[in-house]
Amino acid sequence: TLSANDRQAIATEAESLLLELQGLANTQDSSGSYIFSGSKTSAQTITRDSSGKFIYNGDQTIRYQAVSSGLTLAINDHGADLFMRLPKG
């Protein structure tokens, strides 16, 4: 029961939200490394192909940093788990 204008407004808003999420996925640290690309830190995490499909360009490597003798912490999450999962159901 939505008009064509209503549907267009919803589509425009959805596209805007997707672009905002893509921007968040492509966050870089202070040295310019993409923080959600696993070990491929020079690869932009999420791009779109010519059909508009989102592509994850990283890998699933979790990087670790030693913080003290015998203690390391994960310093990233890979973007495939964060941004590319489809809801189940």
Helices and strands as residue ranges (DSSP letters): H 4-25, E 46-48, E 54-56, E 64-68, E 71-74, H 79-83
